[in-house]
Amino acid sequence: MGKNLIVDTDLFSDVDDAGALLLAATSPDVHLLAVNVNYPSTFSALAASAILAHYGHPEVPIGIRRPLTNATFFDTRAYELGEYASKVAYHWSGGTLPWDHAEDAWDPVALYRKVLAEAEDGSVTIASIGFLENDKLSGLLNSTADSHSDLSGRELVKRKVSELVIMGGGYPSGYGYNFWGSDPSCAAHVVNTWEGRMVFLGGEVGKEVKSGRRLMAEAPETDPVRMAYIYYSYFTPRSSWDPLTVLYAIHGLGDLFTFGNEFGYNHVEDNGANAWVWDQKVRNQFFLRLKSDNETAAAELDRLFLQGAMSVVKQPVTGSSHEVPGAPVHLELK
């Protein structure tokens, strides 16, 4: 059946979110319960739906924060990076949110509550690779009983969630975009008050892990995440914060990761800055370090990206000009 996973993503201004979704959607070790999008562009929600549908998960529900806009990404910093979400959303339209149906997306807190209420106790891992908004994880903690569950948000999390894996901050201290980039008080609220196990991947870990080269060069031309990387970085491999976070959420430490601490906890200030507090009484929070070098980690991500892309083949339908997914083919790429 695989690990029950919810992905919370800010898919919009960086393509590594798309790489992370590829991993979540194609891993045979994952049961993907939902995807929540915390950037309010219609194209973000539609692109997430298109990617999931391409990889054989057209039924996975998607939530997105409101109010929705038709914003697209423009690289005003270096003028080197390209926009991909609207193109993927249009050319690979499908899933629960086909083109022009972004308004059908769930309210993120309602989707969290529904999915968690229906899950077995202690069975859900949440991978947060975006912001921790008051209408997302912070909102979940503040939520009260509703039609999905008589439990409060905190009670629901305590009963259902086994681990929250967060891409954000720096370790042992830092000032990461996912904590300060939207509403840093929400990041402080979630990190400082979450009662269960948390694992953090800081910006220093994935920055020099450059992945996507094999995906762009070797994956089928019909693959949406391959094209997302090409649209975004023009065949240049990209930093791998979000794929590494999701990889840990799926497989744990494995051969790539080790914990950078044995005890202590993360504290986030209201401005989004964070620092590790070395408290020996706290043993359920950890920050990640790479056990391998950057090149080895990148090679493993490239292998998994390509394996995932190749796991969905397109077979033409007799008498039709359209293509539909064929049976998944799980290739073991070395």
C-alpha positions as CSV (number, residue, x, y, z in Angstrom):
1,M,0.0,0.0,0.0
2,G,2.9,2.3,0.7
3,K,3.4,5.2,3.1
4,N,0.5,7.6,3.5
5,L,1.8,11.0,2.3
6,I,0.5,14.5,2.0
7,V,2.6,17.0,0.0
8,D,2.3,20.7,0.9
9,T,4.0,22.7,-1.9
10,D,4.5,26.2,-3.2
11,L,4.8,25.0,-6.8
12,F,5.2,28.3,-8.7
13,S,8.6,30.1,-8.7
14,D,10.9,27.1,-8.5
15,V,10.9,23.9,-10.5
16,D,12.2,21.6,-7.7
17,D,8.6,21.4,-6.4
18,A,7.7,19.7,-9.7
19,G,10.6,17.3,-9.2
20,A,9.4,16.5,-5.7
21,L,5.9,15.8,-7.0
22,L,7.4,13.4,-9.6
23,L,9.0,11.5,-6.8
24,A,5.8,11.4,-4.7
25,A,3.6,10.4,-7.6
26,T,5.9,7.6,-9.0
27,S,7.3,6.0,-5.9
28,P,5.9,2.5,-5.4
29,D,6.4,3.1,-1.7
30,V,3.9,6.0,-1.5
31,H,0.1,6.2,-1.1
32,L,-0.4,9.8,-2.1
33,L,-3.4,11.1,-0.1
34,A,-3.5,14.8,-1.2
35,V,-1.5,17.8,-2.4
36,N,-2.0,21.2,-0.9
37,V,-0.7,24.2,-2.9
38,N,0.2,27.3,-0.9
39,Y,0.8,29.8,-3.7
40,P,-2.6,31.1,-4.9
41,S,-2.0,31.0,-8.7
42,T,-4.6,29.1,-10.7
43,F,-1.7,27.7,-12.7
44,S,0.0,26.3,-9.6
45,A,-3.1,24.2,-8.8
46,L,-3.7,23.2,-12.4
47,A,-0.1,22.2,-12.9
48,A,-0.1,20.1,-9.8
49,S,-3.2,18.3,-11.1
50,A,-1.7,17.8,-14.6
51,I,1.5,16.3,-13.1
52,L,-0.4,13.9,-10.9
53,A,-2.7,12.9,-13.7
54,H,0.2,12.2,-16.0
55,Y,1.8,9.8,-13.5
56,G,-1.4,7.9,-13.0
57,H,-3.0,9.7,-10.1
58,P,-5.9,11.6,-11.6
59,E,-8.0,11.1,-8.4
60,V,-5.7,12.7,-5.9
61,P,-7.5,15.8,-4.4
62,I,-5.8,19.2,-4.5
63,G,-6.3,22.2,-2.2
64,I,-5.1,25.7,-2.8
65,R,-5.2,28.9,-0.7
66,R,-7.5,31.7,-1.8
67,P,-8.1,34.2,-3.3
68,L,-6.9,32.8,-6.6
69,T,-5.0,34.9,-9.1
70,N,-3.8,34.3,-12.6
71,A,-0.3,35.3,-11.7
72,T,2.7,33.7,-13.5
73,F,6.3,33.6,-12.4
74,F,8.7,36.2,-13.8
75,D,12.4,36.1,-12.8
76,T,13.0,39.7,-11.8
77,R,16.3,38.8,-10.0
78,A,18.5,37.3,-12.6
79,Y,16.3,37.2,-15.8
80,E,17.6,33.6,-16.4
81,L,14.7,31.4,-15.2
82,G,11.5,30.7,-17.1
83,E,7.9,30.2,-16.2
84,Y,6.6,26.6,-16.4
85,A,3.4,26.2,-14.4
86,S,0.9,27.6,-16.9
87,K,2.5,25.6,-19.8
88,V,2.4,22.4,-17.9
89,A,-1.2,23.1,-16.7
90,Y,-2.4,23.7,-20.3
91,H,-0.5,21.1,-22.3
92,W,-0.9,18.3,-19.7
93,S,-4.4,19.2,-18.5
94,G,-6.0,16.5,-16.4
95,G,-6.8,15.1,-13.0
96,T,-9.2,16.6,-10.5
97,L,-8.5,20.1,-11.7
98,P,-8.4,20.2,-15.5
99,W,-7.7,23.4,-17.4
100,D,-9.9,26.3,-16.3
101,H,-11.2,24.4,-13.2
102,A,-8.9,25.8,-10.5
103,E,-11.9,27.0,-8.5
104,D,-12.9,23.4,-7.9
105,A,-9.9,22.9,-5.7
106,W,-10.4,22.2,-2.0
107,D,-10.0,24.6,0.8
108,P,-6.6,23.4,2.2
109,V,-7.7,23.1,5.8
110,A,-10.8,21.3,4.9
111,L,-8.8,18.9,2.7
112,Y,-6.3,18.3,5.6
113,R,-9.1,17.5,8.0
114,K,-10.9,15.2,5.6
115,V,-7.9,13.2,4.6
116,L,-6.5,12.9,8.2
117,A,-9.9,11.9,9.6
118,E,-10.2,9.1,7.1
119,A,-6.6,7.8,7.7
120,E,-5.5,5.2,10.2
121,D,-4.1,6.5,13.4
122,G,-0.4,7.4,13.3
123,S,-0.2,6.6,9.6
124,V,0.3,9.9,7.8
125,T,3.5,11.7,6.9
126,I,3.3,15.4,5.8
127,A,6.0,16.8,3.6
128,S,6.0,20.6,3.7
129,I,8.0,22.1,0.8
130,G,6.5,25.5,0.8
131,F,5.0,28.1,3.2
132,L,3.2,27.3,6.5
133,E,0.3,29.6,6.1
134,N,-2.7,30.4,8.3
135,D,-4.9,28.7,5.7
136,K,-2.7,25.6,5.6
137,L,-0.7,23.9,8.3
138,S,-1.1,26.8,10.7
139,G,-4.8,26.9,9.9
140,L,-5.0,23.1,10.5
141,L,-3.6,23.5,14.0
142,N,-6.2,26.3,14.7
143,S,-9.1,24.4,13.2
144,T,-12.1,23.1,15.3
145,A,-14.5,20.2,15.0
146,D,-16.4,20.0,11.7
147,S,-18.3,17.5,9.5
148,H,-15.1,15.5,8.9
149,S,-14.0,15.0,12.5
150,D,-15.1,15.9,16.0
151,L,-11.5,16.5,16.9
152,S,-9.7,19.8,17.0
153,G,-6.9,20.4,14.6
154,R,-4.3,19.7,17.2
155,E,-6.0,16.5,18.4
156,L,-6.4,15.3,14.8
157,V,-2.7,15.9,14.1
158,K,-1.7,14.2,17.3
159,R,-3.8,11.1,16.5
160,K,-3.1,10.8,12.7
161,V,0.3,12.3,11.8
162,S,3.4,10.3,12.4
163,E,5.9,12.8,11.1
164,L,6.1,16.3,9.7
165,V,9.0,16.9,7.3
166,I,9.8,20.5,6.6
167,M,12.0,22.1,4.0
168,G,12.9,25.4,5.6
169,G,15.3,27.3,7.7
170,G,19.0,26.7,8.2
171,Y,20.8,24.5,10.8
172,P,21.9,25.0,13.4
173,S,20.6,28.5,12.6
174,G,19.5,30.4,9.5
175,Y,17.0,32.6,7.7
176,G,15.2,30.5,5.0
177,Y,12.7,31.7,2.4
178,N,10.1,29.1,3.2
179,F,9.9,30.5,6.8
180,W,10.0,34.3,6.0
181,G,8.8,34.5,2.4
182,S,5.0,34.7,3.0
183,D,3.8,35.0,6.6
184,P,6.7,34.2,9.0
185,S,4.5,34.3,12.0
186,C,2.7,31.2,10.7
187,A,6.0,29.4,10.3
188,A,6.8,30.3,13.9
189,H,3.3,29.1,15.0
190,V,3.7,25.7,13.3
191,V,7.3,24.9,14.3
192,N,7.1,26.3,17.8
193,T,3.8,24.6,18.8
194,W,3.7,21.3,16.8
195,E,3.7,18.5,19.3
196,G,4.7,15.5,17.2
197,R,7.9,14.4,15.5
198,M,9.4,17.0,13.1
199,V,12.4,16.6,10.7
200,F,13.9,19.7,8.9
201,L,16.0,20.0,5.8
202,G,17.7,23.4,5.7
203,G,18.7,25.5,2.7
204,E,22.3,24.6,3.1
205,V,21.7,20.9,2.4
206,G,20.1,21.0,-1.1
207,K,21.6,24.1,-2.6
208,E,24.6,22.4,-4.2
209,V,22.8,19.1,-5.1
210,K,22.1,19.9,-8.7
211,S,19.6,17.5,-10.2
212,G,17.5,17.2,-13.4
213,R,20.2,16.7,-16.0
214,R,19.2,13.1,-16.9
215,L,15.5,13.9,-16.7
216,M,15.9,16.7,-19.3
217,A,18.2,14.7,-21.5
218,E,16.8,11.2,-21.4
219,A,13.1,11.2,-20.3
220,P,10.3,10.9,-22.8
221,E,9.4,14.1,-24.6
222,T,5.9,13.7,-23.3
223,D,6.9,14.0,-19.7
224,P,5.6,17.2,-18.0
225,V,8.3,17.5,-15.3
226,R,11.0,17.1,-17.9
227,M,9.5,20.0,-19.8
228,A,9.0,22.0,-16.5
229,Y,12.8,21.8,-15.9
230,I,13.5,22.8,-19.5
231,Y,11.1,25.7,-19.4
232,Y,12.5,26.9,-16.1
233,S,16.3,26.4,-16.3
234,Y,17.0,25.8,-20.0
235,F,18.8,22.4,-19.5
236,T,20.7,23.6,-16.4
237,P,20.4,21.2,-13.4
238,R,18.6,22.8,-10.4
239,S,19.1,22.9,-6.6
240,S,17.3,20.0,-5.0
241,W,15.8,21.2,-1.7
242,D,12.3,19.9,-2.2
243,P,13.1,16.6,-3.9
244,L,15.5,15.7,-1.1
245,T,12.8,16.6,1.5
246,V,10.3,14.3,-0.2
247,L,12.9,11.6,-0.6
248,Y,13.5,11.6,3.1
249,A,9.7,11.7,3.8
250,I,9.3,8.5,1.7
251,H,12.4,6.5,2.6
252,G,13.8,8.0,5.8
253,L,17.5,8.3,6.3
254,G,18.5,5.6,3.8
255,D,22.0,5.8,2.4
256,L,21.8,9.6,1.7
257,F,21.0,11.2,5.0
258,T,22.0,11.4,8.6
259,F,20.7,13.5,11.5
260,G,22.7,16.5,12.5
261,N,21.6,16.2,16.1
262,E,20.6,13.8,18.8
263,F,18.5,16.1,20.8
264,G,17.1,19.7,20.9
265,Y,14.4,21.6,19.0
266,N,14.0,24.2,16.3
267,H,12.8,27.7,17.3
268,V,11.5,30.1,14.7
269,E,11.2,33.9,15.4
270,D,8.3,36.0,14.1
271,N,10.6,37.3,11.4
272,G,11.3,33.8,10.1
273,A,14.8,33.4,11.5
274,N,15.4,30.1,13.2
275,A,17.9,28.6,15.6
276,W,18.4,25.2,17.1
277,V,18.0,25.0,20.9
278,W,20.2,22.2,22.4
279,D,17.8,20.9,24.9
280,Q,18.6,17.3,25.9
281,K,15.0,16.7,27.1
282,V,13.6,17.0,23.5
283,R,14.2,13.9,21.4
284,N,11.6,14.1,18.6
285,Q,13.0,16.9,16.4
286,F,15.9,16.5,14.0
287,F,17.7,18.3,11.2
288,L,19.2,16.5,8.2
289,R,22.7,16.4,6.8
290,L,23.8,14.5,3.8
291,K,25.7,11.3,4.5
292,S,27.0,11.3,0.9
293,D,28.6,14.1,-1.1
294,N,26.5,16.4,-3.3
295,E,27.3,14.6,-6.5
296,T,26.1,11.3,-5.1
297,A,22.9,12.7,-3.9
298,A,22.3,14.4,-7.2
299,A,23.0,11.2,-9.1
300,E,20.4,9.3,-6.9
301,L,17.8,12.0,-7.5
302,D,18.5,11.9,-11.3
303,R,18.1,8.1,-11.2
304,L,14.8,8.3,-9.4
305,F,13.5,11.2,-11.6
306,L,14.2,9.2,-14.8
307,Q,12.9,6.0,-13.3
308,G,9.6,7.8,-12.4
309,A,9.3,9.4,-15.8
310,M,9.9,6.1,-17.6
311,S,7.3,4.3,-15.3
312,V,4.4,5.8,-17.3
313,V,4.3,4.9,-21.0
314,K,2.0,6.4,-23.5
315,Q,0.2,4.0,-25.8
316,P,-1.9,5.3,-28.7
317,V,-5.6,4.2,-28.7
318,T,-6.6,2.4,-31.9
319,G,-8.7,4.7,-34.0
320,S,-8.0,7.8,-31.9
321,S,-5.6,10.7,-32.2
322,H,-5.3,10.9,-28.5
323,E,-3.0,9.1,-26.1
324,V,-3.8,7.5,-22.8
325,P,-1.5,6.1,-20.1
326,G,-0.5,2.5,-20.6
327,A,0.3,0.1,-17.8
328,P,3.0,1.4,-15.5
329,V,6.5,0.0,-16.2
330,H,8.7,0.2,-13.2
331,L,12.3,0.3,-14.4
332,E,15.2,-0.1,-12.2
333,L,17.7,2.4,-13.4
334,K,21.3,2.3,-12.2
